[in-house]
Amino acid sequence: MSLKADPRGNLENQTAVVTGGAHGIGLGIVETLLGLGANVVASDINEEALTSAADRLRSDFGDRIVIHVGDLSQEQGAIALRQAALDRFGPAGILVNCAGGGVILPFLKQTPETLKATIDRNLWTTIWCSRVFLPDMIAAGYGRIINIGADSVRNGLADHAAYNAAKGGMHGLTTGLAREFAPNGITVNTVAPCVVNTDAFVRVQKADPDLAQRCVDVVPVGRPGEISEVASMVGYLALREAAFVTGQVISVNGGSTML
């Protein structure tokens, strides 16, 4: 099966893998790619949430969505995810590394456990999945890797030092992979949101209103972004028409950082 995108400007007959696909931005990306016609393998460590989301989406998209539960911060978890995609749809031409989530605390209140969890969830998941899925893309001469980074890497948001270390590593991986695999027809980009109106942000608003407000205060637009605003950028980068965009960190941030 060819991995090349449909020339009509959609993703029909493409296989897309989305990590962190059970909720929030990841789930929004799953729905966007399904809407563009892709077959989607959604992966997450939260089986209950992933199953619930997939059951809802199947009412609109049928059997074009399947799920995979596993820990992608370990190499074997990423290998199992690739196999799940191969078994159901064939080789994946689109990989969206959205798995993440950090422990947001002042740096000196972090513990060895919270630091490791933040790096594992964000950076190691991206490293292992990219490493596992790239060979199929190389063989096909086509691929799209889209990472979900963080605008806080650029604006130094309060209490985000550990999180920024993980996401900053992802940003650096993006440029390195983009240059290395451009001759293979593979683009690698990062979409970097600022504060986004997810269930996780609602929880932050309730637990620490001051922190939540500081996050919004850096946004000139004056509000959190919406999940659909992030997912639509991912959808564009997955298309054939985005072939000349690679090695970029594209901020979807309401102007919180500019150039």
C-alpha positions as CSV (number, residue, x, y, z in Angstrom):
1,M,0.0,0.0,0.0
2,S,1.3,3.4,-0.9
3,L,1.7,6.0,1.9
4,K,1.3,8.9,-0.5
5,A,-1.5,11.3,0.2
6,D,-4.5,11.6,-2.1
7,P,-3.8,14.3,-4.7
8,R,-7.3,15.7,-4.3
9,G,-6.1,17.4,-1.1
10,N,-7.4,15.1,1.5
11,L,-6.2,12.1,3.4
12,E,-8.2,9.3,2.0
13,N,-6.4,5.9,2.0
14,Q,-3.8,7.4,4.5
15,T,-3.0,5.8,7.8
16,A,-2.4,8.2,10.6
17,V,-1.2,7.4,14.1
18,V,-2.0,9.9,16.9
19,T,-0.5,9.4,20.4
20,G,-2.2,10.9,23.4
21,G,-5.4,10.5,21.5
22,A,-7.9,9.9,24.3
23,H,-8.6,13.5,25.3
24,G,-7.9,17.2,24.8
25,I,-5.8,18.3,21.9
26,G,-5.0,14.7,20.9
27,L,-8.6,13.7,20.6
28,G,-9.3,16.9,18.6
29,I,-6.5,15.9,16.2
30,V,-8.0,12.4,15.9
31,E,-11.3,13.8,14.9
32,T,-9.8,16.3,12.5
33,L,-7.8,13.6,10.6
34,L,-10.8,11.3,10.5
35,G,-12.8,14.2,9.0
36,L,-10.1,14.6,6.3
37,G,-10.6,11.0,5.4
38,A,-7.7,9.2,7.1
39,N,-7.8,5.9,8.8
40,V,-6.6,6.6,12.4
41,V,-5.0,4.6,15.1
42,A,-5.4,6.5,18.4
43,S,-3.1,5.6,21.2
44,D,-3.1,6.5,24.9
45,I,-2.2,5.0,28.2
46,N,-5.7,5.7,29.6
47,E,-7.8,2.8,28.3
48,E,-11.1,3.9,29.7
49,A,-10.9,7.4,28.2
50,L,-9.6,6.1,24.9
51,T,-12.3,3.5,24.5
52,S,-15.0,6.0,25.4
53,A,-13.7,8.5,22.8
54,A,-13.4,5.8,20.1
55,D,-17.0,4.6,20.7
56,R,-18.3,8.1,20.2
57,L,-16.3,8.7,17.0
58,R,-17.3,5.4,15.5
59,S,-20.9,6.6,15.2
60,D,-19.6,9.1,12.6
61,F,-16.5,7.4,11.2
62,G,-17.2,3.7,11.5
63,D,-14.3,1.4,11.5
64,R,-11.8,4.0,10.3
65,I,-10.7,4.4,13.9
66,V,-9.0,1.8,16.0
67,I,-7.3,2.2,19.4
68,H,-4.1,1.0,21.0
69,V,-3.3,1.2,24.7
70,G,0.3,1.3,25.8
71,D,3.2,3.1,27.4
72,L,5.0,4.8,24.6
73,S,7.8,6.1,26.7
74,Q,9.2,2.6,26.3
75,E,10.6,1.3,23.0
76,Q,8.4,-1.8,23.1
77,G,5.3,0.3,23.5
78,A,6.1,2.2,20.3
79,I,6.9,-1.1,18.5
80,A,3.6,-2.5,19.5
81,L,1.8,0.6,18.3
82,R,3.4,0.3,14.9
83,Q,2.3,-3.3,14.7
84,A,-1.2,-2.4,15.6
85,A,-1.3,0.1,12.7
86,L,0.2,-2.4,10.3
87,D,-2.3,-5.1,11.3
88,R,-5.3,-3.0,10.8
89,F,-4.5,-0.4,8.1
90,G,-1.0,-0.9,6.8
91,P,2.1,1.3,7.2
92,A,1.5,4.8,8.7
93,G,2.3,7.8,6.6
94,I,1.3,10.3,9.3
95,L,2.6,10.3,12.9
96,V,1.3,12.9,15.3
97,N,3.3,12.8,18.6
98,C,0.8,14.4,21.0
99,A,1.3,12.2,24.1
100,G,2.5,14.3,26.9
101,G,1.5,16.2,30.0
102,G,3.9,17.5,32.5
103,V,3.9,18.2,36.2
104,I,3.7,22.0,36.4
105,L,5.5,23.2,39.6
106,P,8.2,25.7,40.6
107,F,11.4,24.0,39.6
108,L,12.7,23.4,43.2
109,K,9.4,21.8,44.1
110,Q,9.9,19.1,41.4
111,T,11.0,15.7,42.6
112,P,13.1,13.1,40.8
113,E,9.8,11.3,40.1
114,T,8.0,14.3,38.6
115,L,11.0,15.3,36.6
116,K,11.3,11.8,35.1
117,A,7.6,11.6,34.4
118,T,7.6,14.9,32.5
119,I,10.6,13.9,30.3
120,D,9.2,10.4,29.7
121,R,5.7,11.5,28.8
122,N,6.8,14.3,26.4
123,L,10.2,13.6,25.0
124,W,10.8,9.9,25.2
125,T,7.4,9.1,23.6
126,T,8.3,11.3,20.7
127,I,11.8,9.8,20.3
128,W,10.6,6.2,20.3
129,C,7.6,6.7,18.1
130,S,9.6,8.7,15.5
131,R,12.4,6.1,15.5
132,V,9.9,3.2,15.1
133,F,7.7,4.8,12.4
134,L,10.4,6.4,10.2
135,P,11.6,3.2,8.4
136,D,8.2,2.7,6.8
137,M,8.1,6.3,5.7
138,I,11.6,6.0,4.2
139,A,10.6,2.9,2.3
140,A,7.6,4.7,0.8
141,G,9.5,7.9,0.1
142,Y,6.8,9.9,1.9
143,G,5.8,10.8,5.4
144,R,4.5,13.4,7.8
145,I,5.7,13.7,11.4
146,I,3.9,16.3,13.4
147,N,4.9,17.0,17.1
148,I,2.8,18.9,19.6
149,G,5.2,21.1,21.4
150,A,4.7,24.2,23.6
151,D,4.9,27.9,23.1
152,S,6.1,28.1,26.7
153,V,9.5,27.0,25.4
154,R,9.7,30.5,23.8
155,N,8.0,32.7,26.4
156,G,9.4,31.1,29.6
157,L,6.0,30.7,31.3
158,A,6.0,30.6,35.1
159,D,6.5,27.2,36.7
160,H,7.2,25.5,33.3
161,A,11.0,25.0,33.5
162,A,10.9,21.1,33.6
163,Y,8.1,21.0,31.0
164,N,10.0,23.3,28.8
165,A,13.1,21.1,29.0
166,A,11.0,18.2,27.7
167,K,9.2,20.2,25.0
168,G,12.4,22.0,24.0
169,G,14.0,18.7,23.4
170,M,11.0,17.9,21.1
171,H,11.5,21.1,19.2
172,G,15.2,20.3,18.7
173,L,14.4,16.8,17.5
174,T,12.1,18.3,15.0
175,T,14.8,20.4,13.2
176,G,17.3,17.5,13.3
177,L,14.9,14.9,11.8
178,A,13.5,17.4,9.3
179,R,17.0,18.0,7.8
180,E,18.0,14.4,7.9
181,F,15.0,13.0,6.2
182,A,14.0,15.7,3.8
183,P,15.6,13.8,0.9
184,N,13.2,10.9,1.7
185,G,10.1,13.0,1.1
186,I,9.4,13.2,4.9
187,T,8.4,16.5,6.6
188,V,8.8,17.0,10.3
189,N,7.2,19.9,12.1
190,T,6.1,21.0,15.5
191,V,2.8,22.7,16.4
192,A,3.4,24.7,19.6
193,P,0.2,25.8,21.3
194,C,0.0,28.3,24.1
195,V,-2.8,27.9,26.7
196,V,-5.7,25.9,25.3
197,N,-9.2,25.4,26.6
198,T,-9.0,21.8,27.5
199,D,-10.3,19.8,30.4
200,A,-6.8,19.9,31.9
201,F,-6.8,23.7,31.8
202,V,-10.2,23.8,33.4
203,R,-8.7,21.7,36.3
204,V,-5.9,24.2,36.6
205,Q,-8.3,27.1,36.8
206,K,-10.1,25.4,39.7
207,A,-6.9,24.2,41.5
208,D,-4.7,27.3,40.9
209,P,-6.7,30.3,39.5
210,D,-3.7,32.6,39.7
211,L,-1.5,30.3,37.6
212,A,-4.3,29.9,35.1
213,Q,-4.7,33.6,34.8
214,R,-1.0,34.2,34.4
215,C,-1.1,31.8,31.4
216,V,-3.9,33.7,29.8
217,D,-2.4,37.1,30.6
218,V,0.5,36.5,28.1
219,V,-1.9,36.1,25.2
220,P,-2.7,39.3,23.4
221,V,-5.9,37.8,22.0
222,G,-7.0,37.6,25.7
223,R,-8.3,34.1,25.8
224,P,-7.2,30.5,25.7
225,G,-7.0,28.8,22.3
226,E,-9.6,26.2,21.2
227,I,-8.7,22.6,20.5
228,S,-10.0,23.0,17.0
229,E,-7.6,25.9,16.3
230,V,-4.6,23.6,17.1
231,A,-6.0,20.5,15.4
232,S,-6.7,22.4,12.2
233,M,-3.0,23.3,11.9
234,V,-2.1,19.7,12.4
235,G,-4.6,18.8,9.7
236,Y,-2.9,21.2,7.2
237,L,0.6,19.9,8.0
238,A,-0.6,16.3,7.3
239,L,-1.7,17.2,3.8
240,R,0.2,16.7,0.5
241,E,0.1,20.5,0.0
242,A,2.3,21.0,3.0
243,A,5.3,19.4,1.4
244,F,7.4,22.5,1.4
245,V,6.9,23.1,5.1
246,T,9.5,21.2,7.2
247,G,11.7,21.8,10.2
248,Q,9.3,24.4,11.6
249,V,8.0,25.2,15.0
250,I,4.6,26.8,14.3
251,S,3.1,28.6,17.2
252,V,-0.7,28.6,17.6
253,N,-0.7,31.0,20.4
254,G,-2.9,34.1,20.1
255,G,0.2,36.2,19.7
256,S,1.8,35.3,23.0
257,T,5.1,35.2,21.2
258,M,5.8,36.7,17.8
259,L,8.7,35.8,15.5
